[in-house]
Amino acid sequence: MEKKSESNIFKKYFRLINIIGLVIGIILGYIYYIKVGCNSGSCPITSNPWMSMIWGGILGYLVSDLFKKTKEN
């Protein structure tokens, strides 16, 4: 029974739309680093490609979560 409940929790938080949003966010974060990133190192997010990709992934996940369908009563 535990396997089934873990599977339901995973499906609840990681639907296909969320994973697509996460991947698109990571890609856009890297593109933002390449196009806009700062070379001096004083910008904590855009001076490091990993931080740009992490923040892009977080934002992509959150934006994709806006498009989830809700059940109507």
N, CA and C atoms as an extended XYZ file, in Angstrom:
219
Properties=species:S:1:pos:R:3:atomname:S:1:resname:S:1:resid:I:1 pbc="F F F"
N         0.807       -1.197        0.000 N   MET     1
C         0.000        0.000        0.000 CA  MET     1
C         0.854        1.266        0.000 C   MET     1
N         2.008        1.231        0.617 N   GLU     2
C         2.848        2.419        0.694 CA  GLU     2
C         3.310        2.882       -0.679 C   GLU     2
N         3.605        1.947       -1.557 N   LYS     3
C         4.051        2.288       -2.904 CA  LYS     3
C         2.998        3.123       -3.617 C   LYS     3
N         1.746        2.745       -3.464 N   LYS     4
C         0.676        3.448       -4.140 CA  LYS     4
C         0.535        4.873       -3.622 C   LYS     4
N         0.644        5.084       -2.332 N   SER     5
C         0.501        6.430       -1.783 CA  SER     5
C         1.690        7.310       -2.178 C   SER     5
N         2.899        6.735       -2.241 N   GLU     6
C         4.052        7.490       -2.693 CA  GLU     6
C         3.895        7.877       -4.156 C   GLU     6
N         3.344        6.981       -4.940 N   SER     7
C         3.113        7.246       -6.351 CA  SER     7
C         2.096        8.367       -6.529 C   SER     7
N         1.058        8.366       -5.709 N   ASN     8
C         0.050        9.421       -5.797 CA  ASN     8
C         0.632       10.772       -5.413 C   ASN     8
N         1.481       10.797       -4.415 N   ILE     9
C         2.116       12.055       -4.005 CA  ILE     9
C         3.013       12.564       -5.126 C   ILE     9
N         3.777       11.674       -5.747 N   PHE    10
C         4.651       12.072       -6.851 CA  PHE    10
C         3.827       12.618       -8.009 C   PHE    10
N         2.729       11.945       -8.350 N   LYS    11
C         1.879       12.396       -9.454 CA  LYS    11
C         1.203       13.726       -9.134 C   LYS    11
N         0.929       13.967       -7.857 N   LYS    12
C         0.255       15.205       -7.472 CA  LYS    12
C         1.159       16.409       -7.674 C   LYS    12
N         2.431       16.283       -7.335 N   TYR    13
C         3.331       17.427       -7.386 CA  TYR    13
C         4.158       17.502       -8.665 C   TYR    13
N         4.304       16.420       -9.387 N   PHE    14
C         5.130       16.410      -10.587 CA  PHE    14
C         4.332       15.873      -11.769 C   PHE    14
N         3.407       16.668      -12.245 N   ARG    15
C         2.675       16.299      -13.448 CA  ARG    15
C         3.512       16.652      -14.659 C   ARG    15
N         3.110       16.163      -15.802 N   LEU    16
C         3.868       16.383      -17.034 CA  LEU    16
C         4.015       17.869      -17.331 C   LEU    16
N         2.980       18.642      -17.121 N   ILE    17
C         3.050       20.087      -17.395 CA  ILE    17
C         4.079       20.758      -16.487 C   ILE    17
N         4.193       20.296      -15.243 N   ASN    18
C         5.180       20.867      -14.327 CA  ASN    18
C         6.600       20.515      -14.751 C   ASN    18
N         6.804       19.295      -15.197 N   ILE    19
C         8.140       18.889      -15.633 CA  ILE    19
C         8.535       19.633      -16.902 C   ILE    19
N         7.588       19.827      -17.819 N   ILE    20
C         7.871       20.605      -19.030 CA  ILE    20
C         8.212       22.038      -18.659 C   ILE    20
N         7.464       22.634      -17.739 N   GLY    21
C         7.752       23.997      -17.291 CA  GLY    21
C         9.110       24.099      -16.623 C   GLY    21
N         9.474       23.090      -15.857 N   LEU    22
C        10.779       23.056      -15.199 CA  LEU    22
C        11.910       23.030      -16.224 C   LEU    22
N        11.782       22.171      -17.223 N   VAL    23
C        12.825       22.056      -18.247 CA  VAL    23
C        12.925       23.337      -19.076 C   VAL    23
N        11.792       23.892      -19.461 N   ILE    24
C        11.805       25.145      -20.223 CA  ILE    24
C        12.412       26.266      -19.392 C   ILE    24
N        12.102       26.314      -18.102 N   GLY    25
C        12.676       27.321      -17.219 CA  GLY    25
C        14.186       27.196      -17.094 C   GLY    25
N        14.691       25.973      -17.008 N   ILE    26
C        16.136       25.753      -16.929 CA  ILE    26
C        16.810       26.227      -18.209 C   ILE    26
N        16.210       25.904      -19.349 N   ILE    27
C        16.774       26.337      -20.634 CA  ILE    27
C        16.759       27.855      -20.742 C   ILE    27
N        15.642       28.467      -20.387 N   LEU    28
C        15.554       29.929      -20.450 CA  LEU    28
C        16.495       30.604      -19.449 C   LEU    28
N        16.709       29.977      -18.301 N   GLY    29
C        17.664       30.513      -17.333 CA  GLY    29
C        19.076       30.519      -17.881 C   GLY    29
N        19.440       29.471      -18.603 N   TYR    30
C        20.773       29.413      -19.207 CA  TYR    30
C        20.901       30.434      -20.339 C   TYR    30
N        19.854       30.568      -21.141 N   ILE    31
C        19.877       31.574      -22.209 CA  ILE    31
C        19.987       32.971      -21.611 C   ILE    31
N        19.289       33.215      -20.515 N   TYR    32
C        19.381       34.506      -19.846 CA  TYR    32
C        20.809       34.753      -19.355 C   TYR    32
N        21.454       33.724      -18.827 N   TYR    33
C        22.848       33.854      -18.383 CA  TYR    33
C        23.751       34.229      -19.551 C   TYR    33
N        23.552       33.592      -20.706 N   ILE    34
C        24.399       33.857      -21.864 CA  ILE    34
C        24.165       35.263      -22.410 C   ILE    34
N        22.911       35.672      -22.523 N   LYS    35
C        22.586       36.946      -23.161 CA  LYS    35
C        22.739       38.142      -22.229 C   LYS    35
N        22.365       37.996      -20.963 N   VAL    36
C        22.311       39.130      -20.044 CA  VAL    36
C        23.343       39.041      -18.930 C   VAL    36
N        23.803       37.856      -18.603 N   GLY    37
C        24.665       37.613      -17.446 CA  GLY    37
C        25.737       38.663      -17.210 C   GLY    37
N        26.116       38.828      -15.986 N   CYS    38
C        27.098       39.848      -15.646 CA  CYS    38
C        28.475       39.213      -15.492 C   CYS    38
N        29.486       39.889      -16.023 N   ASN    39
C        30.841       39.352      -16.029 CA  ASN    39
C        31.642       39.725      -14.783 C   ASN    39
N        31.212       40.744      -14.073 N   SER    40
C        32.000       41.225      -12.933 CA  SER    40
C        31.894       40.301      -11.724 C   SER    40
N        30.866       39.489      -11.661 N   GLY    41
C        30.686       38.586      -10.531 CA  GLY    41
C        29.922       39.213       -9.384 C   GLY    41
N        29.473       40.446       -9.553 N   SER    42
C        28.756       41.110       -8.468 CA  SER    42
C        27.267       40.764       -8.453 C   SER    42
N        26.767       40.188       -9.515 N   CYS    43
C        25.358       39.797       -9.590 CA  CYS    43
C        25.239       38.342       -9.119 C   CYS    43
N        24.583       38.089       -8.021 N   PRO    44
C        24.572       36.733       -7.468 CA  PRO    44
C        23.859       35.703       -8.340 C   PRO    44
N        22.883       36.115       -9.130 N   ILE    45
C        22.139       35.140       -9.936 CA  ILE    45
C        22.720       35.029      -11.342 C   ILE    45
N        22.964       36.136      -11.984 N   THR    46
C        23.355       36.086      -13.395 CA  THR    46
C        24.851       35.904      -13.618 C   THR    46
N        25.668       35.921      -12.587 N   SER    47
C        27.104       35.725      -12.793 CA  SER    47
C        27.488       34.251      -12.798 C   SER    47
N        26.568       33.386      -12.405 N   ASN    48
C        26.827       31.956      -12.324 CA  ASN    48
C        25.759       31.220      -13.148 C   ASN    48
N        26.161       30.398      -14.137 N   PRO    49
C        25.142       29.728      -14.955 CA  PRO    49
C        24.266       28.765      -14.157 C   PRO    49
N        24.816       28.135      -13.128 N   TRP    50
C        24.024       27.197      -12.333 CA  TRP    50
C        22.919       27.911      -11.564 C   TRP    50
N        23.235       29.070      -11.014 N   MET    51
C        22.207       29.821      -10.280 CA  MET    51
C        21.119       30.325      -11.228 C   MET    51
N        21.515       30.763      -12.414 N   SER    52
C        20.526       31.207      -13.401 CA  SER    52
C        19.607       30.054      -13.794 C   SER    52
N        20.180       28.868      -13.967 N   MET    53
C        19.375       27.712      -14.356 CA  MET    53
C        18.465       27.254      -13.213 C   MET    53
N        18.948       27.322      -11.982 N   ILE    54
C        18.109       26.941      -10.836 CA  ILE    54
C        16.930       27.895      -10.699 C   ILE    54
N        17.204       29.190      -10.749 N   TRP    55
C        16.118       30.164      -10.632 CA  TRP    55
C        15.159       30.081      -11.811 C   TRP    55
N        15.691       29.840      -13.011 N   GLY    56
C        14.827       29.657      -14.173 CA  GLY    56
C        13.939       28.442      -14.011 C   GLY    56
N        14.489       27.344      -13.486 N   GLY    57
C        13.700       26.140      -13.257 CA  GLY    57
C        12.607       26.351      -12.228 C   GLY    57
N        12.938       27.056      -11.165 N   ILE    58
C        11.927       27.345      -10.131 CA  ILE    58
C        10.802       28.184      -10.711 C   ILE    58
N        11.154       29.225      -11.445 N   LEU    59
C        10.122       30.081      -12.038 CA  LEU    59
C         9.308       29.327      -13.086 C   LEU    59
N         9.973       28.483      -13.886 N   GLY    60
C         9.251       27.686      -14.874 CA  GLY    60
C         8.263       26.737      -14.221 C   GLY    60
N         8.673       26.115      -13.120 N   TYR    61
C         7.774       25.214      -12.393 CA  TYR    61
C         6.577       25.971      -11.833 C   TYR    61
N         6.836       27.131      -11.233 N   LEU    62
C         5.744       27.896      -10.632 CA  LEU    62
C         4.779       28.436      -11.679 C   LEU    62
N         5.300       28.890      -12.807 N   VAL    63
C         4.420       29.391      -13.865 CA  VAL    63
C         3.590       28.251      -14.443 C   VAL    63
N         4.208       27.101      -14.652 N   SER    64
C         3.445       25.973      -15.194 CA  SER    64
C         2.392       25.488      -14.205 C   SER    64
N         2.611       25.701      -12.925 N   ASP    65
C         1.645       25.289      -11.911 CA  ASP    65
C         0.383       26.156      -11.955 C   ASP    65
N         0.469       27.318      -12.571 N   LEU    66
C        -0.713       28.167      -12.716 CA  LEU    66
C        -1.743       27.554      -13.652 C   LEU    66
N        -1.304       26.647      -14.523 N   PHE    67
C        -2.183       26.080      -15.530 CA  PHE    67
C        -2.806       24.753      -15.130 C   PHE    67
N        -2.765       24.415      -13.847 N   LYS    68
C        -3.362       23.148      -13.437 CA  LYS    68
C        -4.879       23.285      -13.378 C   LYS    68
N        -5.542       22.199      -13.701 N   LYS    69
C        -6.988       22.198      -13.696 CA  LYS    69
C        -7.494       21.908      -12.282 C   LYS    69
N        -8.542       22.588      -11.913 N   THR    70
C        -9.142       22.340      -10.606 CA  THR    70
C       -10.465       21.599      -10.807 C   THR    70
N       -10.820       20.805       -9.823 N   LYS    71
C       -12.076       20.071       -9.894 CA  LYS    71
C       -13.200       20.988       -9.450 C   LYS    71
N       -14.295       20.930      -10.211 N   GLU    72
C       -15.460       21.713       -9.845 CA  GLU    72
C       -16.426       20.867       -9.041 C   GLU    72
N       -17.065       21.467       -8.085 N   ASN    73
C       -18.037       20.732       -7.251 CA  ASN    73
C       -19.367       20.633       -7.933 C   ASN    73
